[in-house]
Amino acid sequence: MAMAISAVSALPCSLLMAALMLLASIVEVQGITRYYEFNVTMANVTRLCSTKSIVTVNGQFPGPTLIAREGDRVVVRVTNHAQHNISLHWHGIRQLRTGWADGPAYITQCPIQTGQSYVYNYTITGQRGTLWWHAHISWLRATVYGPMVILPKLGVPYPFPAPYKEVPVIFGEWWKADTEVVIQQALQTGGGPNVSDAHTINGLPGPLYNCSAKDTYKLKVRPGKTYMLRLINAALNDELFFSIANHSLTVVEVDAVYVKPFTVDTLLIAPGQTTNVLLTAKPFYPAANYYMSAVTYSTTRPGTFDNTTVAGILEYEFPDAPASAPSFNKALPLYKPTLPALNDTNFVGNFTAKLRSLATKQYPAAVPKTVDKRFFFTVGLGTHPCPANTTCQGPTNTTQFAASMNNVSFVLPTKALLHSHFTGLSSGVYESDFPVAPLVPFNYTGTPPNNTNVANGTKLMVIPYGASVELVMQGTSILGIESHPLHLHGFNFFVVGQGYGNYDPVNDPAKFNLVDPVERNTVGVPAGGWVAIRFLADNPGVWFMHCHLEVHTTWGLRMAWLVLDGSLPHQKLLPPPSDLPKC
């Protein structure tokens, strides 16, 4: 660009202005390059009157907000100063032909080792809204995460009234213990891991926990103004209900895709999901404060979960208060929202049914109307036998917890799958025979089979470039009925159908929504039910798909798709960068 500017600088003034305007328009269309430095370091953080050393980015918890526009190139240099191997995932970014920047350890890259750096380099193509970034190795995303704000291209408005202010609100979990120790202990015993001690809003547990009143997120608003809350669920293991007392929320976007606006008092957000909502403050100063609260949604029985409530406080700016006045008036009444019962699946079903794509000329719902490849995956828990001469703390003392898709509990390789595929050196790393359907059909949501053991394997599903895919994911009742938020890397997909009980391949497809289904990157497989998605395999590479409940991913509820190169140059995976980490 510098050469282009110097070349036009000798032109007559009128031509120079025209040339500069042309260059500006090119930059605007193509986007700019935004550079970020992420230093992974340890930092001491105190919550709930307990201090511990956690892994952070740039010493921040939550980590820094990454801001870009649709069409921009993002270059993030990540340097690992911690004693843990690290990799970062840019959750929801399509990574068209740039799978090397996707981030899941041992899938698209080897992790960044201590003292090493890696540059994530990708372009945001056809996306705008709220996404997020997080560590994608072991359980390090417990503290390594942050928002991604992707603004529309310059001059392109939101398809709803512009808010007065935009605020990222990121939900998380807090453990007093080291989460790496928590999961290692669980894997050693074969039982479920200890649950978190608190939920957090923007890293703060709030006043409903002991020794936590000072660690409360507060959102100050002005009467009559509209705020866009960019909600992100970064929690490791909890789907969450969220509500603000005496206020309604208008949902306008999920997973960085606009939706037909609808208004609710309470919403559901699963780990991995993002939801943009409009909050309109009351027209007059209300002389009150309001809790903004989140609690777990869980149908797990008899499993354990964090059954605590995180609260922030919504407070109104007093019109005539001096700037030096305290921001929070304890004398005012403080209202709490009424949240659903923790296992309210009817609420969840009703809420998700309201999600619809805009399906306009500017924002079409390009759902595949025909299908080239159909797949049926069971999704749920299972067991592995206890190692010889040991006892376990799994469902029985002779079993340990496991999880699987189509009875395959995915084993992470010791070499990165994408590099193994690209170099043709895949022998001994993975097999290309992931089953297209369960090998042994059973009554998936009825009485579980006597044998709950699952197989181990590193198996990929291979599909040709450009294929239209329909995938039905069926929850099972093995070891209990629960929801599973499934995240697909490298793609958005359309949620064309969902229901409870066993999927009916004869009658259920007739009810599919092929007009305006919601488009997203993470979807909940309903507790005791199924969900059907469609997507176009237009992104060559190896793409992870996994439950975003981290304990289930650890137990093996994960797999990977291998999308082959197409015949044209723009349909082929780009070669790896020279600084790609080595295992």
C-alpha positions as CSV (number, residue, x, y, z in Angstrom):
1,M,0.0,0.0,0.0
2,A,2.9,2.4,0.7
3,M,4.2,1.9,-2.9
4,A,0.7,2.7,-4.2
5,I,0.4,5.9,-2.2
6,S,3.9,7.1,-3.2
7,A,3.1,6.3,-6.8
8,V,0.0,8.6,-6.8
9,S,1.5,11.4,-4.7
10,A,2.9,13.1,-7.9
11,L,-0.5,13.3,-9.5
12,P,-2.4,16.6,-10.0
13,C,-4.5,17.5,-6.9
14,S,-7.9,16.5,-8.3
15,L,-6.5,13.2,-9.6
16,L,-4.7,12.6,-6.3
17,M,-7.9,13.1,-4.3
18,A,-9.7,10.7,-6.6
19,A,-6.9,8.1,-6.3
20,L,-6.8,8.4,-2.5
21,M,-10.6,8.0,-2.4
22,L,-10.3,4.9,-4.6
23,L,-7.6,3.5,-2.3
24,A,-9.7,4.2,0.7
25,S,-12.6,2.4,-0.8
26,I,-10.4,-0.6,-1.6
27,V,-9.2,-0.7,2.0
28,E,-12.8,-0.4,3.2
29,V,-13.9,-3.3,1.0
30,Q,-10.8,-5.5,1.7
31,G,-10.5,-4.5,5.3
32,I,-7.3,-3.7,7.2
33,T,-4.8,-5.8,9.1
34,R,-5.1,-5.7,12.9
35,Y,-2.1,-6.8,15.0
36,Y,-2.3,-8.2,18.5
37,E,0.3,-9.3,21.0
38,F,-0.9,-12.1,23.4
39,N,1.6,-13.0,26.1
40,V,0.5,-16.1,28.0
41,T,1.7,-15.6,31.6
42,M,0.9,-16.7,35.2
43,A,-0.9,-14.2,37.4
44,N,-2.1,-14.2,41.0
45,V,-5.9,-13.6,41.2
46,T,-8.0,-13.5,44.4
47,R,-11.6,-14.5,44.4
48,L,-13.8,-15.8,47.3
49,C,-11.0,-14.8,49.8
50,S,-8.6,-17.2,48.2
51,T,-5.6,-16.4,46.0
52,K,-4.2,-18.7,43.3
53,S,-1.9,-18.5,40.3
54,I,-3.8,-18.8,37.0
55,V,-2.9,-18.9,33.4
56,T,-3.8,-15.5,31.7
57,V,-3.2,-13.6,28.5
58,N,-1.4,-10.3,29.1
59,G,-2.0,-10.8,32.8
60,Q,-5.8,-10.1,32.4
61,F,-8.7,-12.2,33.6
62,P,-10.8,-12.4,31.6
63,G,-8.4,-11.8,28.7
64,P,-8.3,-8.8,26.4
65,T,-11.1,-8.0,24.0
66,L,-10.1,-8.5,20.3
67,I,-11.9,-6.0,18.1
68,A,-12.0,-6.1,14.3
69,R,-14.4,-5.5,11.4
70,E,-15.8,-7.9,8.9
71,G,-13.2,-8.3,6.1
72,D,-10.2,-7.5,8.3
73,R,-7.2,-9.6,8.6
74,V,-6.3,-10.5,12.2
75,V,-2.7,-11.3,13.2
76,V,-2.2,-12.4,16.8
77,R,1.3,-13.3,18.0
78,V,1.0,-15.6,20.9
79,T,4.1,-16.1,23.1
80,N,4.0,-18.7,25.9
81,H,5.7,-17.7,29.1
82,A,3.7,-20.2,31.2
83,Q,4.8,-23.6,32.3
84,H,1.8,-25.2,30.5
85,N,1.6,-25.9,26.7
86,I,-1.0,-23.6,25.2
87,S,-3.0,-23.2,22.0
88,L,-5.8,-20.6,21.3
89,H,-9.0,-21.1,19.4
90,W,-10.9,-18.3,17.7
91,H,-14.3,-19.7,18.4
92,G,-16.7,-19.3,15.5
93,I,-14.3,-17.8,13.0
94,R,-14.8,-19.7,9.7
95,Q,-11.0,-19.9,9.0
96,L,-11.6,-20.4,5.3
97,R,-8.6,-22.3,4.1
98,T,-6.6,-21.2,7.2
99,G,-7.2,-24.2,9.4
100,W,-3.7,-23.8,10.7
101,A,-5.0,-20.8,12.7
102,D,-8.0,-22.6,14.2
103,G,-6.2,-23.7,17.4
104,P,-7.4,-27.0,18.9
105,A,-4.3,-28.8,20.2
106,Y,-3.4,-31.9,18.3
107,I,-6.2,-31.3,15.7
108,T,-5.0,-28.3,13.7
109,Q,-1.7,-27.7,15.5
110,C,0.7,-28.9,18.1
111,P,0.6,-26.7,21.2
112,I,2.8,-23.8,21.7
113,Q,5.5,-24.9,24.2
114,T,7.0,-22.9,27.0
115,G,9.2,-20.1,25.6
116,Q,7.8,-20.5,22.1
117,S,5.7,-18.2,19.9
118,Y,3.1,-18.8,17.1
119,V,1.4,-16.2,14.9
120,Y,-2.3,-16.8,14.3
121,N,-3.2,-15.2,10.9
122,Y,-6.7,-15.3,9.4
123,T,-9.2,-13.1,7.6
124,I,-12.8,-12.6,8.9
125,T,-14.9,-13.3,5.9
126,G,-18.6,-12.8,5.8
127,Q,-19.0,-12.6,9.6
128,R,-19.9,-9.9,12.0
129,G,-21.1,-9.9,15.6
130,T,-19.9,-11.4,18.9
131,L,-17.5,-14.4,19.0
132,W,-14.8,-15.2,21.5
133,W,-11.4,-16.8,21.9
134,H,-10.2,-19.3,24.4
135,A,-7.5,-21.8,25.2
136,H,-8.1,-25.2,23.5
137,I,-5.9,-27.6,25.4
138,S,-6.8,-29.6,28.6
139,W,-8.9,-27.3,30.9
140,L,-6.9,-24.1,30.5
141,R,-9.9,-22.2,29.1
142,A,-11.1,-22.0,32.7
143,T,-9.2,-18.8,32.9
144,V,-7.8,-18.2,29.3
145,Y,-10.6,-16.6,27.4
146,G,-11.8,-13.2,26.1
147,P,-14.4,-11.6,23.8
148,M,-14.2,-11.0,20.1
149,V,-16.1,-8.0,18.8
150,I,-16.5,-8.1,15.0
151,L,-18.1,-4.9,13.8
152,P,-19.9,-4.6,10.4
153,K,-18.0,-3.1,7.5
154,L,-17.7,0.6,7.6
155,G,-21.0,2.3,6.7
156,V,-23.0,-0.9,7.1
157,P,-25.6,-0.4,9.9
158,Y,-27.0,-3.1,12.3
159,P,-30.4,-4.5,11.1
160,F,-31.9,-3.0,14.3
161,P,-31.8,0.4,16.0
162,A,-28.2,1.3,16.9
163,P,-27.6,1.0,20.7
164,Y,-26.4,3.8,22.8
165,K,-23.5,1.6,24.1
166,E,-22.2,-2.0,23.6
167,V,-21.0,-4.1,26.6
168,P,-19.3,-7.5,26.5
169,V,-20.7,-9.7,29.3
170,I,-18.8,-13.0,29.6
171,F,-19.9,-15.8,31.9
172,G,-17.4,-18.1,33.4
173,E,-16.6,-20.4,36.4
174,W,-14.2,-20.1,39.3
175,W,-12.4,-22.9,41.1
176,K,-10.5,-22.4,44.3
177,A,-8.5,-25.4,43.2
178,D,-6.2,-25.7,40.1
179,T,-8.4,-27.0,37.3
180,E,-5.6,-28.9,35.8
181,V,-5.4,-30.9,39.1
182,V,-9.2,-31.2,39.2
183,I,-9.3,-33.0,35.8
184,Q,-6.2,-35.1,36.4
185,Q,-7.7,-36.4,39.7
186,A,-10.9,-37.2,37.9
187,L,-9.1,-39.1,35.1
188,Q,-7.1,-41.1,37.7
189,T,-10.1,-42.1,39.7
190,G,-12.5,-42.6,36.8
191,G,-15.2,-40.5,38.5
192,G,-16.7,-37.1,37.9
193,P,-14.5,-34.0,38.5
194,N,-15.2,-31.6,41.3
195,V,-17.5,-28.8,40.3
196,S,-16.6,-25.1,40.3
197,D,-17.0,-23.0,43.4
198,A,-18.7,-20.1,41.7
199,H,-20.0,-18.7,38.4
200,T,-18.7,-15.4,37.3
201,I,-19.7,-12.4,35.2
202,N,-16.7,-10.7,33.6
203,G,-14.5,-12.6,36.0
204,L,-16.5,-11.6,39.2
205,P,-18.6,-13.9,41.3
206,G,-20.8,-11.3,42.8
207,P,-22.5,-10.6,46.2
208,L,-24.3,-13.9,46.7
209,Y,-21.1,-15.8,47.5
210,N,-19.3,-15.6,50.8
211,C,-16.5,-13.1,50.8
212,S,-17.3,-11.8,47.4
213,A,-19.4,-8.6,47.7
214,K,-16.5,-6.4,46.5
215,D,-16.1,-8.7,43.4
216,T,-19.3,-7.7,41.8
217,Y,-19.8,-6.7,38.2
218,K,-21.9,-3.5,38.0
219,L,-23.5,-2.1,34.8
220,K,-24.4,1.6,35.0
221,V,-27.1,2.7,32.6
222,R,-28.9,6.0,31.8
223,P,-32.7,6.1,31.8
224,G,-34.2,5.7,28.4
225,K,-31.0,4.5,26.7
226,T,-30.7,1.2,24.8
227,Y,-27.6,-1.0,25.5
228,M,-26.4,-4.0,23.5
229,L,-25.1,-6.7,25.8
230,R,-22.7,-9.1,24.0
231,L,-23.3,-12.2,26.1
232,I,-20.7,-15.0,26.0
233,N,-20.8,-18.3,27.9
234,A,-17.2,-19.2,28.6
235,A,-18.0,-21.6,31.4
236,L,-16.3,-25.0,31.3
237,N,-19.3,-27.2,32.2
238,D,-22.5,-25.2,32.7
239,E,-25.3,-24.1,30.5
240,L,-26.9,-21.0,32.0
241,F,-30.2,-19.2,32.4
242,F,-29.8,-15.4,32.5
243,S,-32.2,-12.7,33.5
244,I,-32.2,-9.1,34.7
245,A,-34.8,-8.3,37.3
246,N,-37.8,-6.2,36.0
247,H,-36.2,-5.8,32.6
248,S,-36.8,-7.6,29.3
249,L,-34.1,-8.5,26.7
250,T,-34.5,-8.5,22.9
251,V,-32.4,-11.2,21.2
252,V,-31.0,-9.9,17.9
253,E,-28.0,-12.2,17.2
254,V,-26.6,-15.6,18.2
255,D,-23.1,-16.9,17.3
256,A,-22.4,-13.8,15.2
257,V,-25.5,-14.3,13.0
258,Y,-28.4,-11.9,13.1
259,V,-31.8,-13.4,14.0
260,K,-35.4,-12.2,13.9
261,P,-35.7,-10.1,17.0
262,F,-37.8,-11.5,19.9
263,T,-38.2,-10.3,23.5
264,V,-37.8,-12.5,26.6
265,D,-37.4,-12.1,30.3
266,T,-35.0,-15.0,30.6
267,L,-32.7,-16.7,28.0
268,L,-30.5,-19.8,27.8
269,I,-26.9,-19.7,26.8
270,A,-24.7,-22.8,26.5
271,P,-21.0,-23.0,26.8
272,G,-19.5,-21.8,23.5
273,Q,-22.6,-19.8,22.5
274,T,-22.9,-16.1,22.2
275,T,-26.1,-14.0,22.2
276,N,-26.5,-10.3,21.6
277,V,-29.4,-8.7,23.3
278,L,-30.8,-5.2,23.5
279,L,-31.6,-3.9,26.9
280,T,-33.7,-0.7,27.1
281,A,-33.4,1.1,30.4
282,K,-36.5,2.4,32.1
283,P,-37.5,5.8,30.8
284,F,-37.2,7.5,34.2
285,Y,-34.8,7.1,37.2
286,P,-36.4,4.1,39.1
287,A,-34.8,4.7,42.5
288,A,-33.9,1.0,42.6
289,N,-31.2,-1.5,41.7
290,Y,-31.5,-4.8,39.9
291,Y,-29.7,-8.1,40.0
292,M,-28.6,-9.5,36.6
293,S,-28.3,-13.2,37.5
294,A,-27.3,-16.5,36.0
295,V,-27.9,-20.1,37.2
296,T,-27.2,-23.5,35.8
297,Y,-29.5,-25.4,33.5
298,S,-29.0,-29.1,34.2
299,T,-31.0,-32.3,33.9
300,T,-28.1,-34.5,35.2
301,R,-29.2,-37.0,37.7
302,P,-27.6,-38.0,40.0
303,G,-24.5,-36.1,38.8
304,T,-23.2,-33.0,40.5
305,F,-23.0,-29.5,39.1
306,D,-22.4,-26.0,40.3
307,N,-25.9,-25.1,41.7
308,T,-24.9,-21.5,42.7
309,T,-26.1,-18.1,41.5
310,V,-23.9,-15.4,40.0
311,A,-25.2,-11.9,40.2
312,G,-24.1,-8.6,38.8
313,I,-26.0,-5.4,39.5
314,L,-27.7,-3.1,37.1
315,E,-27.8,0.5,38.5
316,Y,-29.2,3.7,37.1
317,E,-27.2,6.9,37.0
318,F,-29.0,9.5,39.1
319,P,-29.7,12.5,36.7
320,D,-28.4,15.2,39.0
321,A,-25.8,13.4,41.1
322,P,-22.3,15.0,41.2
323,A,-19.5,13.1,39.5
324,S,-17.9,12.4,42.9
325,A,-21.1,10.7,44.2
326,P,-20.7,7.0,45.1
327,S,-21.8,4.8,42.2
328,F,-23.9,2.3,44.2
329,N,-26.6,3.4,46.7
330,K,-27.1,0.5,49.2
331,A,-30.2,2.3,50.5
332,L,-32.2,1.6,47.3
333,P,-34.3,-1.5,47.0
334,L,-32.5,-4.4,45.1
335,Y,-34.8,-6.6,43.0
336,K,-34.0,-10.2,42.1
337,P,-35.2,-11.9,38.9
338,T,-37.3,-15.1,38.9
339,L,-35.3,-17.8,37.1
340,P,-36.5,-21.1,35.7
341,A,-36.2,-24.4,37.6
342,L,-32.7,-25.8,37.0
343,N,-34.1,-28.7,34.9
344,D,-36.8,-26.8,33.0
345,T,-36.5,-28.5,29.6
346,N,-39.8,-27.0,28.5
347,F,-38.4,-23.5,28.9
348,V,-35.3,-24.5,26.9
349,G,-37.3,-26.0,24.1
350,N,-39.6,-23.0,23.9
351,F,-36.7,-20.6,23.9
352,T,-34.7,-22.3,21.2
353,A,-37.8,-22.7,19.0
354,K,-38.0,-18.9,18.8
355,L,-34.6,-18.6,17.1
356,R,-34.9,-17.8,13.4
357,S,-32.6,-16.4,10.8
358,L,-33.4,-13.0,9.3
359,A,-33.6,-14.7,5.9
360,T,-33.6,-11.3,4.1
361,K,-32.0,-10.3,0.8
362,Q,-29.1,-8.8,2.6
363,Y,-28.8,-11.6,5.2
364,P,-30.1,-14.7,3.4
365,A,-30.5,-18.1,5.1
366,A,-28.5,-20.2,2.6
367,V,-29.6,-23.5,4.0
368,P,-28.9,-26.5,1.7
369,K,-32.2,-27.6,0.2
370,T,-30.8,-30.9,-1.1
371,V,-28.5,-33.3,0.7
372,D,-25.5,-35.2,-0.6
373,K,-24.3,-36.9,2.6
374,R,-26.6,-37.9,5.5
375,F,-25.2,-38.9,8.9
376,F,-26.7,-40.0,12.2
377,F,-24.6,-39.7,15.4
378,T,-25.5,-40.8,18.8
379,V,-24.2,-38.4,21.5
380,G,-23.8,-39.3,25.1
381,L,-22.1,-40.9,28.1
382,G,-20.7,-44.4,28.6
383,T,-18.1,-46.3,30.4
384,H,-14.6,-47.8,30.1
385,P,-13.7,-50.8,32.2
386,C,-11.5,-50.1,35.2
387,P,-7.8,-50.9,34.6
388,A,-6.8,-54.4,35.9
389,N,-6.5,-54.8,39.6
390,T,-7.9,-51.3,40.4
391,T,-11.2,-49.9,41.6
392,C,-12.8,-46.8,40.1
393,Q,-15.2,-44.1,41.1
394,G,-17.2,-44.2,38.0
395,P,-20.9,-45.4,37.7
396,T,-19.7,-48.6,39.4
397,N,-16.4,-49.5,41.1
398,T,-15.4,-51.5,38.1
399,T,-16.0,-48.8,35.5
400,Q,-14.9,-45.2,34.8
401,F,-16.8,-42.5,33.0
402,A,-16.4,-42.1,29.3
403,A,-18.3,-40.3,26.5
404,S,-18.7,-41.0,22.8
405,M,-20.2,-40.3,19.4
406,N,-21.5,-43.3,17.6
407,N,-19.8,-45.4,20.4
408,V,-16.4,-44.1,19.5
409,S,-14.6,-42.3,22.4
410,F,-12.2,-40.0,20.5
411,V,-8.5,-40.3,21.5
412,L,-6.4,-37.3,20.9
413,P,-3.3,-38.2,18.8
414,T,0.2,-37.1,19.7
415,K,0.7,-35.5,16.3
416,A,-1.6,-32.8,14.8
417,L,-4.2,-34.3,12.5
418,L,-4.2,-31.4,10.0
419,H,-0.4,-31.6,9.4
420,S,-0.6,-35.4,9.2
421,H,-3.3,-35.1,6.5
422,F,-1.5,-32.3,4.6
423,T,1.8,-34.2,4.4
424,G,0.2,-37.6,3.7
425,L,1.8,-39.0,6.8
426,S,-1.4,-40.1,8.5
427,S,-0.6,-43.8,9.0
428,G,-0.7,-44.6,12.7
429,V,-2.1,-41.1,13.5
430,Y,-5.7,-41.5,12.5
431,E,-8.2,-43.7,10.6
432,S,-10.7,-42.5,8.1
433,D,-13.6,-44.7,9.1
434,F,-15.7,-42.8,11.6
435,P,-19.1,-44.6,11.4
436,V,-21.9,-42.9,9.6
437,A,-24.5,-44.3,12.0
438,P,-24.4,-46.4,15.2
439,L,-23.1,-49.9,14.5
440,V,-25.7,-51.3,16.9
441,P,-29.0,-49.4,16.9
442,F,-30.9,-49.4,20.2
443,N,-33.7,-47.5,22.0
444,Y,-31.6,-44.3,22.4
445,T,-33.8,-42.5,24.9
446,G,-35.4,-45.5,26.5
447,T,-34.0,-48.2,28.8
448,P,-30.2,-48.1,28.3
449,P,-28.5,-51.3,27.1
450,N,-26.8,-53.5,29.7
451,N,-23.4,-53.0,28.1
452,T,-22.5,-49.3,28.4
453,N,-18.8,-49.7,27.4
454,V,-17.6,-47.6,24.5
455,A,-14.8,-48.1,22.0
456,N,-11.7,-46.0,21.7
457,G,-10.3,-44.6,18.5
458,T,-8.9,-41.6,16.5
459,K,-11.3,-41.8,13.6
460,L,-12.2,-39.0,11.0
461,M,-15.2,-38.6,8.8
462,V,-14.0,-37.9,5.3
463,I,-16.2,-35.8,2.9
464,P,-15.6,-34.3,-0.5
465,Y,-15.3,-30.5,-0.9
466,G,-18.7,-28.9,-1.7
467,A,-20.9,-31.7,-0.4
468,S,-24.1,-30.7,1.4
469,V,-24.3,-32.4,4.7
470,E,-27.2,-33.3,7.0
471,L,-26.3,-34.5,10.4
472,V,-28.8,-35.8,13.0
473,M,-27.3,-35.9,16.5
474,Q,-29.3,-38.1,18.9
475,G,-28.9,-37.8,22.6
476,T,-28.9,-41.0,24.6
477,S,-30.2,-42.0,28.1
478,I,-27.0,-44.0,29.0
479,L,-26.0,-42.8,32.5
480,G,-28.7,-40.2,32.5
481,I,-30.4,-37.7,30.1
482,E,-28.6,-34.4,29.6
483,S,-28.1,-31.6,27.1
484,H,-24.9,-31.5,25.0
485,P,-23.8,-28.2,23.4
486,L,-22.0,-29.4,20.2
487,H,-19.6,-27.0,18.6
488,L,-18.4,-27.5,15.0
489,H,-15.1,-25.8,14.1
490,G,-14.7,-24.2,10.6
491,F,-18.3,-23.9,9.8
492,N,-21.7,-22.4,10.6
493,F,-24.6,-24.7,10.2
494,F,-28.4,-24.4,10.1
495,V,-30.5,-26.0,12.8
496,V,-33.3,-27.4,10.6
497,G,-35.0,-29.5,13.2
498,Q,-35.1,-30.7,16.8
499,G,-37.3,-32.8,19.1
500,Y,-37.5,-35.0,22.1
501,G,-37.4,-38.8,22.1
502,N,-35.9,-40.8,19.3
503,Y,-35.5,-39.2,15.9
504,D,-38.0,-40.6,13.3
505,P,-36.3,-40.6,9.9
506,V,-39.7,-41.2,8.2
507,N,-41.8,-38.4,9.8
508,D,-39.5,-35.9,11.3
509,P,-37.9,-34.6,8.1
510,A,-41.2,-33.3,6.9
511,K,-41.2,-30.9,9.8
512,F,-37.8,-29.4,9.0
513,N,-37.5,-25.7,8.6
514,L,-35.7,-25.0,5.4
515,V,-36.9,-21.4,5.1
516,D,-35.4,-19.5,8.1
517,P,-33.6,-21.9,10.4
518,V,-31.2,-20.4,12.9
519,E,-27.6,-20.4,11.8
520,R,-24.9,-21.0,14.4
521,N,-21.7,-22.8,15.4
522,T,-22.8,-24.4,18.7
523,V,-26.1,-26.1,19.3
524,G,-27.6,-28.0,22.2
525,V,-28.5,-31.6,21.6
526,P,-31.7,-31.5,23.7
527,A,-31.8,-33.6,26.8
528,G,-33.4,-36.9,25.8
529,G,-33.8,-35.7,22.2
530,W,-32.2,-34.9,18.9
531,V,-31.2,-32.1,16.7
532,A,-30.7,-31.9,12.9
533,I,-28.2,-29.6,11.2
534,R,-27.2,-28.9,7.6
535,F,-24.0,-27.3,6.3
536,L,-22.1,-27.0,3.1
537,A,-18.6,-28.5,3.2
538,D,-16.9,-25.5,1.6
539,N,-13.8,-25.3,3.8
540,P,-11.0,-27.8,3.2
541,G,-9.1,-29.1,6.3
542,V,-9.6,-31.0,9.5
543,W,-12.3,-29.7,11.7
544,F,-13.0,-30.6,15.3
545,M,-16.5,-31.2,16.5
546,H,-17.1,-31.7,20.2
547,C,-19.3,-31.2,23.2
548,H,-18.5,-27.8,24.8
549,L,-19.0,-29.2,28.3
550,E,-15.3,-29.7,28.9
551,V,-15.7,-32.8,31.1
552,H,-17.5,-34.6,28.2
553,T,-14.9,-33.5,25.7
554,T,-12.2,-34.9,28.0
555,W,-14.1,-38.2,28.3
556,G,-14.1,-38.5,24.5
557,L,-17.3,-36.8,23.2
558,R,-15.5,-35.4,20.2
559,M,-14.6,-36.3,16.6
560,A,-13.2,-34.6,13.5
561,W,-14.3,-34.0,9.9
562,L,-11.8,-34.2,7.1
563,V,-13.0,-32.0,4.2
564,L,-10.9,-32.8,1.1
565,D,-9.5,-30.1,-1.3
566,G,-11.7,-29.1,-4.2
567,S,-10.4,-29.0,-7.8
568,L,-10.0,-25.2,-8.1
569,P,-7.2,-23.2,-6.4
570,H,-9.5,-21.3,-4.1
571,Q,-10.9,-24.6,-2.9
572,K,-7.6,-25.9,-1.5
573,L,-6.1,-25.7,2.0
574,L,-3.3,-23.2,2.1
575,P,0.2,-24.6,3.1
576,P,1.2,-24.4,6.8
577,P,3.0,-21.3,8.1
578,S,6.7,-21.7,8.8
579,D,6.3,-21.1,12.5
580,L,3.7,-23.9,13.0
581,P,4.5,-25.4,16.4
582,K,6.1,-28.9,16.4
583,C,5.1,-31.7,18.7
